[in-house]
Amino acid sequence: MQVHAVPPAIARAEAPQKQDSGLWRAAVALERQFLSEMLAAAGLGAPRQAFGGRNGEEQFASFLRDAQAGLLTEAGGIGLARVIHETLKERADAADD
């Protein structure tokens, strides 16, 4: 039995060409923020009632969500960055014409 390496995620978006890397960074940042807000809406990082929930826990929960959203985005995200990037690129190309 052979064990093969796990292939990279199918949804992983490859970095775009050099000329529009600023658009790519903006798209990835927007996906990261979207995922962070969705994690917050899902209740991730909400203070626990028993054995926790101190003042600092609620204040620093957003840092944890942001870090987790960043890791999700780096792992390929949900494909939102690619869609945003393509839309921004199309608009930038149309403006150049």
C-alpha positions in Angstrom: 0.0 0.0 0.0 1.4 3.4 -1.0 0.7 6.5 0.9 0.7 9.7 -1.2 1.1 13.3 0.0 -2.2 15.1 0.4 -2.7 17.3 -2.7 -3.2 21.0 -2.2 -6.7 22.2 -1.7 -8.7 22.5 -4.9 -10.1 25.8 -3.8 -6.7 27.2 -3.1 -6.4 30.4 -5.1 -3.0 30.9 -6.8 -1.4 34.3 -6.5 -2.1 36.3 -9.6 0.4 37.9 -12.0 2.6 40.5 -10.6 0.9 43.5 -12.2 -2.3 43.0 -10.3 -0.9 41.8 -7.0 -2.4 44.8 -5.2 -5.8 43.7 -6.3 -5.1 40.2 -5.1 -4.0 41.4 -1.7 -7.2 43.5 -1.4 -9.4 40.5 -2.4 -7.7 38.3 0.1 -8.0 40.9 2.9 -11.7 41.2 2.1 -12.2 37.5 2.2 -10.4 37.3 5.5 -12.6 40.0 7.0 -15.7 38.3 5.7 -14.7 35.0 7.3 -13.9 36.7 10.6 -17.4 38.3 10.6 -19.0 34.9 9.8 -17.1 33.2 12.6 -18.3 35.9 15.0 -21.9 35.5 13.8 -21.6 31.7 14.3 -20.7 32.4 17.9 -17.0 31.4 17.7 -15.1 33.1 20.5 -18.2 34.0 22.5 -17.5 34.1 26.2 -18.4 31.0 28.1 -20.7 31.3 31.0 -19.2 28.7 33.3 -15.5 28.6 34.1 -14.7 31.6 32.0 -16.2 34.7 30.5 -13.9 37.1 32.2 -13.6 40.7 30.9 -10.5 40.0 28.9 -11.9 37.0 27.1 -14.6 39.0 25.4 -12.3 41.8 24.5 -9.7 39.5 22.9 -12.0 37.1 21.1 -11.9 39.2 18.0 -8.1 38.6 17.8 -8.6 34.8 17.8 -11.3 35.0 15.2 -9.1 37.2 13.0 -6.2 34.8 13.3 -8.5 31.8 12.5 -9.9 33.7 9.5 -6.4 34.4 8.3 -5.5 30.7 8.5 -8.6 29.7 6.6 -7.8 32.2 3.9 -4.2 31.1 3.6 -5.4 27.5 3.3 -7.5 28.4 0.3 -10.5 30.1 1.8 -13.9 29.7 0.4 -13.1 31.0 -3.1 -14.4 34.5 -2.4 -11.0 36.1 -2.9 -10.8 34.7 -6.4 -14.2 36.0 -7.4 -13.5 39.4 -5.9 -10.1 39.5 -7.7 -11.6 38.6 -11.1 -14.3 41.3 -10.6 -11.8 44.0 -9.6 -9.5 43.0 -12.5 -12.4 43.2 -15.0 -13.3 46.7 -13.8 -9.7 47.9 -13.8 -9.3 46.6 -17.4 -12.5 48.2 -18.5 -11.4 51.5 -17.0 -8.1 51.3 -18.9 -9.9 50.9 -22.2 
